[in-house]
């Protein structure tokens, strides 16, 4: 899955009364999803948008197969180090 995010045109500002962060740039709320990288690039070129492709990073947690709760299993093999 590939996603097109628009660069901010206006800087975000802090709303003085409540302290919320706000922006007048509506394009920051738009995200377009594409099935392939080629479709995303074709859309950007067709629309006259400057683009930058960022390759997805490998998901290291999924490859390792361990979770934080595995540290506290009663069937854990090995010594406690903490």
N, C-alpha and C positions, 0 to 999 in steps of 0.2 A: 504494500500500500504506500503510495506517495502522496504528499500533501504540499499544497502551495499556500504559504503564509505571506501576507503583504508586509513590507517594511513600514514602520510608522512614519507618517508624513509630518505629524505634529508631536512635540514632546508632551509627556503626561504632566499634569499639574495636580497640586494638592488643593482640595476644596477647603476653604478657610474655616467654615463653620463646623463641619463634622470630621475633617481630616482625611476624607476618602481620596483615593487617587482617581483622577478622571482624565478623559481625553475627548477631544472633539473629532477625532479621526475614526470614522465609521468602518473603514476598510480593515482595521485591526480585528474586528469581530468576525471577519469572513475567512473561512478556511475551505479550500477546495481539495477534494480527494480524487486521486487517479489510481487506476490499476497498475500502470507501468510508468517508468521514468520517462519513456519516449512520449507518452500521452501528455504528461505534465510539461515537458519541454515544448512540444508542439503547441499546446495551449498558450504558453507564455510568449512564444514567437508570433503566433497568430494575433495575439492581443497587443503586441508591441511592448511587452513588459521586460525589463531587465531582470535576469534571474541568476541564481547561484544554486548549484546542486550540492547538497550535503548527503553523502552516503550514510545509510543507517549504521549505527554502531552495534557490534555484536553484543548480545544479551548474555553477560557472564553469569548471572544468577541462574538462568535457566540451564546452562550447560553444567554447572556444578551440581545441581540437584539437591543441595542441602539448604536448610532453612535455619533461622535463629532458634526456633523451638527444639531443633535436634540437639542442641547443647544440653538440654535438661531432660532428655529421655531417660527412663529407668533402665532401658536396655543398652545404654551407651557403653561402647567398648573403649577403654582407655581411662587414664587418670584425670581427675578434675584438676584444673590448673588455676582455679580461682576460688 
